Amino acid sequence: MQKQKILIIGGGGREHAVGWKVSQSERAGSLYFAPGNAGTLELGTNVTISATDIPKLVEFAKREKIDLTLALPDDPLSLGIVDAFRAEGLRIWGPTKAASELEWSKAYAKDFMKRHGVPTAKYEVFNDFEKAKKYVEKGAVPVVIKASGLALGKGVTVAQTKEEALRSLEDVLVKKVFGNAGNEVVIEEYLSGIEISAHAISDGKSFKMFPCSQDHKRIFDGNVGPNTGGMGVIAPLPFIDSAMMKRIEKEIIKPTIEGMAREGRPFVGILYPGIMLTPEGPKVFEFNARFGDPETQTYMRLLDTDLLDIVDASIDGKITDLKIKWKELYACNIAIASGGYPGSYEKGKVISGIMEAGMQPDVIIFHAGTKIVRQDLTTNGGRVLGVSATGSSMKEALDKAYKAIEKISFEGMQYRKDIGKSALGKN
C-alpha cells in the first residue's frame, strides 16, 4: 500500500485532533503541519509557514511531493487556498473561496438563506453607521450585532439594551475593532432556544451527517462573560432524536448543499451550521465552512472510520458510497485557556502535569496554543489545551476529563467547570 505524504494546514486543537486521527490510517505516511504546535510535533513535522501564506504552502507541497493537503482553518479557505492548490494540480480537501463565502461573509450567508428558504433569524445588512443606528433605535431588544467578516468567533454581540447595541455598532463600523471584517454589519433578531452544532461532509452533490454536538462559547460558568472560540464541547447530544436530525438534514443541510451547487459554487468539505433550536424549529444563526474547534476533538474520538477514506470520498464525489461508522460512546473536550482570554493574555507560562493527565483512562490531550521553549512545554495562545475523554455515558466522559484536568497546571490557567451540565439536566 502506497503511504501518503499529508500536509495539515493550521496550528490549533482541531489540527492536532485531525492529525491524531489521520495518523491511525494505514495509508498515512509522513505528516506535516503548517504551522502546528507542540502536540503535532509528536505526530509529524512542524513547518514554519503561516496557515495564510498560500504561495509558500503551494511551493512546499510541490517541493515535498505532498499527496494530500487538508485545509482546516477559516482564514486560508477565505483566501482561496483550495483554488490555488488546485490550479497547480495539487490534491487538497476543503471548499473553494466561492463556496466558503458562506462563512467569510455573514451578509452573503443571510442572503443565501433567504434565497433558498433555509430557516434563519430576520435581519438587515448595513455598511453605514447612521442608517444602522436608526434601524436599531426603531427596533426591539435584545438584538444581535455581527461583523460580517471573519473575527475569530468574537465579532458577535447579543445586545440587551439599545445603548449596548449602538456601542457595538460603533465598535464595528466606526472604530473598526475587527478591521475589514467590520466593513459590513448584520443586525438580526435575537433567537432564543438551545444552541447546537451540526456537521455534514459533502462532495458538492451529496452529504452525510455527523452526530450533533454542543459547544459552550462563553468564557465563564453559567454561560456568562464574553464569547470565545469555544470553551468545551459534548457529543453526541442526548436530547437530539432521529426526528430532529432528519429535520435538520431536510430543512437546513440539503437546501444549502443543493443551493450552492445551483449557484455554481459546489460545496466540498465540511458544512457546519450553528443552529438554534427555537420553539418554531431549528434555525441557522451562522454558517462555518470547515470543522469546528473544539467540536472536531470530540468527533475524532468518536469516529470509527478511517478519516482518509472520508476525505477521499468527499474530494472524489463518492459520498453516497461511503459508510461512516461511529463508536457507541459519548465524548467531551474541555478547553484550558490562558488567564485573561478572550481579552489580552500572556504567553510563555510553563505547563506541568500533562503526562499524568494523558495517562488517565480514555483521556487524550489535544494541544492548541502550545510551544516548546528550551525543553519546557509553554503556553502560546488563548486556548492552550483541550482535554478530551470518552465514556459509555456523557457523565462518565465528563468525570474522566475533569479528573485529568486536576493534574494540569500553569500560571493563570482557567477553564469552565460546567461543560455539559445543562445537557445532563443540571441547569
N, C-alpha and C positions, 0 to 999 in steps of 0.2 A: 504493500500500500504506500502510495506517494505521500510523504509527510509535507504539510503545507507550512510556508512561512507566513505568519499572520501579524499584521500591524493593527494595534488598537489605539484609536485617537482619543486623548483625554487623560486626566490625571486624578480623578476623584474616586469615590467609593463605588460608583456604578462601573467604572472601568476595571477596578480591581476585581469586582464580583464577576463581570463578564469574562475577564482573563482567567479567573479561577475555574469557571465552568468550561471554557474553551480548552483549557489545559488538560481536561479529563477525556477529551476526544482522542480516539486512536489516530486520527488524521492530523492532529496538531503537532507541528514541528517547532521551530523557533518562534517565540513570541516577542514582539517589540511593542513598547508603549511610548507614545509621544504626548506629553512628557512623562506620564507615570508618576508614581510616588514610592515611598519606602516599602509598601506592601507588594507592589507589582514587581519590584526587584527580585522577590523570591520566586517569581514565575517566569521571568524572562529578562530582557534588556530594556532599560530606560533610554530613550533617545532625547537629547536636549533640543527638541524642536517644539515650539509652541503649537497648540492644537489649531491655532488660526493662521499659522504661516504655511498657507497652502502650496506655494511654489516649492518650498523646501521639503514639504511632506511628499509631494509628487516626485521630486528629484531623488529622495531617499528610497521611495518604493521602487523606482526604476533601477536604481543602483544596486539595491539589495535583492532584486527579483522577488518582491513580495507577491505571494499568490492571492491574498485576500486582505482587504482593509475594512475594518469596522469603524464607521464614523458615528460616534455615540453622542457627543455634546451638541447643544443647540447652536452655538456660535459658528463653528465651521460649516454646519449644514446651511445656515443662513447666508454664508459667504460663498456657497456653491462648490464645496469640496467634492461632492459626488460628480458634478458636471466636469470639474477639472480633471479628476482621475479618469473618468470615462473617456474624455477627449484624448487621453494618452493611451487608451487601450488597457487601462488597469482595472482589475476587478475590485469593486467596492460595494459595501452594503449601506443603504440609507436613502432617504428621499432627496430628490434634486432640490435646487434652490427654489424653483417654482412650486414644488409640492410642499416644501417645508414653510412656505409663506403662511400656512395655517397657524404656525407658531410665531413666526417673527413679525407678523402684523396682525394685532388683535382686531384692527379695523377690517382687514381683508377677511379674517375668520368670521366676524359677525355678519358681514355682508354675504359671505358664502352660505352661512347657516340660514339666513333669510331666504336666499335663492332656492335652497334645496330642502326647505321645510324641516331642518334639524331643530328640535326644541331648545330654546335658549332664552335668556333674560331680555326684556325690552331695552333698547339702547339708542344712543346717538353718538356720532363721532364729530370731534371739533379739533381745529388747529388754531383757533382764535380765542384768546383768553376772555375777552369781553363777551363774546357770544356764549361761550361755555358757562361763564359766570351767571349770565341772565337765565340760562336753562336751569342751572342748579337752584337759583333763587326762586324760580317758579315751581320747582318740583318738590317731591316728598323726600323725607329721610327715614331710615338710613339709605344711603346711596353709595354705589361703588364707583371709584375713580381709578382708571387704569392707564398707565403709559402704554401706548400701542406697541412699542418695540420690545426687544429683549432686555430685561432688567434683573436677571438672576433670581427671579421669583419674588423680587422685592418691590416691583412697580405698581402694587395694588393697594389701595386704601379703602376700607369699609368705613365711610364717614357717618358717624352717629348724629352729627349736627351740621347745619348749613355752614357754620364758621369753619368746622374741620374740613368740609368738602371744598370750600373756597381756598383754604390754606394749601390743601393738597393740589388743587388746580394750579395755584401759583407756583408751587414747587416744580410741577411737571412742565408747564408751558412757559413760565416766565423765568424762574431761577434755573431751569434745566438741570435739576439734580440727577436726572437719569440720562443726561446728554441727548443725543439724537433719538434715543428710544422714546423721548417725550415730545417729538415734533407733532405728534397727534395724540389726542386723549380720547378714550372711550368712556362715556358716562352711562352706567346701566343700573336698572332696578336691582334692589337687593333681593337675593333669593334666600329664603330660609329653608332649612332642612338638614339632611345628613350628607356630608361631603365624602365622595369615594373616588378612587382612581380606576379607570378601565384601560386595559391594554389589548390591542389587536395587532397581529402580524399580517401584513398584506403583501401581495406580489403585484399590486396595481389593478388586479381584477377581482380576486377572491381574498378572503381573510379567515383567520382562526383566532378565537378569543383566548386570552389568558384569564385566570381567576381574577376577580376584582380584589383590590387592596385598599387600605385606608392610611393615608399619610396624616401626620399631625404637624401642621405648619407653624403654629405659634411657638414662641421661644419658651414660655413658662407653663407650668402645670395649670390645668383648668382652662387651657386654650386662651390664655391672656398674653399680652405683650405683642411686639411687632412680628410680622411674618418672617419666616426664614426659608431656606431651600428645602426644609423638611427635617423634623426632629425625631421621627420614628414612624415605623410602618408595620402593619399586620396584614397577613394574607393566609388563606382565603377568608372572606368575611362571613361569620356565622349567620348574619341577618340578610344575606343576599341569596334568594332561592332561584331555582331554574327559570321560573316565570319572569322574574326581574332581569335575569341575564338575557333571556330571549327578547325582552322588550328593549334593552339597551342595544342589542345587535340590530334589531329591526328598525328602531326609531333614530338611532344615532350612527352606529358604525357603517351599516350597509349604505344609507343615503350619502354618507361622507365619501366612502371609497368609490361608489358609483358616480357621484357628482364630480370628484376630482378627475376621474377617467374621462368623463364627458367634456370637461373643461380643458382637456389636453394636458393635464398635469398628473398622470398616473402616480399614485402614492405607493412607493415601495419602501417597506421598513416597518417601524412600529408607530402606530397611531395611538396616542394616549390622550383621550379627553378627560379633563377633570369634570366630574358630574355631581350635581346637587340633586339628591332625592327629595323633591318637593312634594307637597300634598297633591299637585296635579300630575306628578310623574317625574321621570329623570330629565334634567335639563343640563346642557353643556355650559359651564362658565369659562372654560378655556380649552384650547387645543394645544397639545405638545406633539412634536414630530419625531419623537425619539423615546427611548426608555426613560422612565422617571428615576430619580435618585432621591430617596432611598428605596423606592418600590422594587427596583432591579435586584437589590440584595436579597429580598425575600423570594422573588421568582427564581433566581439562580439556585437557591437552596431547595426549592420545591420541584424544579424541572427534572424529569426522568428521561428526557430525550436528548440526544447529542445536539448541542446548540448549533454546531456547524451544519447539521442536516437541515435545521430550521432556516438558517441564514441562506443556504444554497437554494432551498425551495422558494424562498422569497425573491432572490435575485433571478432565478430561472423560470419564474411564472408557474410554479408547481405546487402552490399552497394547497390546492384541493386534494392532491395525492398524499398530503402529509398527515400523519397521526402524531399528535403531541401528547405524551404521557406525563402525568403529574403524580408525585408521591402523595399518599393518603396521610398527609401531615399538615400541621399548621406551622407558620414561620413568622418571626418578627425580626426587626432590625432597629436598634436604638442608637441614635446619634449621640456621640460625646463631642461637645463643642468647646471652643476657647472662651475664656471669660471675656465678656463684652460683646460677643457675637449676638445678633447680626449687625451691631454697630462696630466701632473700631476695637481691635484686639491686638495683643502682642503675639509674636511668633517666637519660636526657639525655646519653648519650655520643654524640659526633659520629661519623657513619658516613661513610667515604670509599671511593671506588673502585667505587661501584655502577654508574655509567655504563659504565666499562670492562668490568666483569663482564657487563653486559647486552649488550655488543657481541660477546661470544664466540658462535661458531656454534651455533645451535639451543638457546640458553640464554634463559630468561625468568626474571626475578627477581620473586617474589611477596612483597609486604610483609605482615608480621604485626603486630609491635609496633613501629611507627614513627610519627614525628611531625615536622612541620616546625616548627622554632623559629628565628625570626629568619633565615630563608633556609637554615638548616642542616638536613640530614636527621639526626634523632637517634633513639636507642633509646627505646622507650616500652612495653616489655613483656618477658616472659621469653623467648619465641621471637620473634626480631626479623625475620628474613628467611627465605625458602625459595628456594634456588637450584635451579631445575628445568632438566632437559635431556632431549633425546630423541636416540636413535641407532638404527642398524639392529641393534645388539646391546646387551645390558644393559651390558657392559663399556664400550662406546663412549659410552653415555649418562652413565655414572658418571664416566668420564675427563673428559668435557666439563664436567660440573658442578663437579668438584674443581678443574679448571683455572680456572674462573670464580671460585671461592671465593678463590683466591690473590690476586685483585685487591682483595678487600673487606677493610676493617679498621675496628675500633673498639676502644676500651679494654675489656679483659676478655672479648672475643669467644671463644666456644667452639663447637665442632661435632665431630661424630663422623667419624672418618676411615675407618670400616669399613662404611659403609652398603652393603648388597647383597653383601658379600663371601661370606657363607655360602651365598647363592643361587648364587654363581658357583663354589661348591665350594672356597672358600678358608677353611675353618674354622680 
